[in-house]
Amino acid sequence: MQKETLKTDSTGSSPVWQKISRYWLLFATATAIILLDQSTKVWVQHHPELPLESYWPYGGIEIIPGFFYLAHIVNEGAAWGMFRGFRYGFVALALVALVGFYFFRRNLLLKKMPCQLAFGFICGGILGNLCDRLRLGFVVDFLDFHLPGYRWPAFNVADSGITVGVALYIILTLFFFPDPDKTTDDPPPESNEVSQIESDS
């Protein structure tokens, strides 16, 4: 009798591009949000009817009377203009968030396609506003909605991406993937035992 020994690969290693390709929907969604965000902001900054600090009723473009307008406003802070002058703090927070997403990607269920879509919106929004802060020192806002008796603070595509992504992720984790331990896509660990194949001599 002759025995042949076949060793199984217990490392589970794969080329870097294969590991990255597992998150293709996240990267594709984030890229789309960044491109849409930056292109719309450039359009606003160069539009002749939207000079800086133009907003209804002192300027801007009326889209839906009494409800939706295009404006050109800069924001050096966070939502509602809070924490002005905290530019590099926002840059640091954005980078920390992105690094955190990477290191906690398993806990965040980022191998699930719906979760990739949610975090694609979030990461694209974070990077869109991060580009503004690094390039301009402030964020460009231009979507201006008016509610009865109230004017909602102007925002942009990046802000929308973050909001949509967070809302989608909350819905997914509450109703579709409530228990991360039972929804992992990781394959079972490979056996370290040596396979034995017997053949007649």
Secondary structure, DSSP 8 states (H G I E B T S, - for coil): -EEEEE----S----HHHHHHTTHHHHHHHHHHHHHHHHHHHHHHH-TT--TTB-TTSSSEEEETTTEEEEEEEESSSGGG-STT-HHHHHHHHHHHHHHHHHTTTTTTTTSHHHHHHHHHHHHHHHHHHHHHHHTSSEEEEEEEEETTEE---B-HHHHHHHHHHHHHHHIIIII---GGGS---------S-EEEEE--
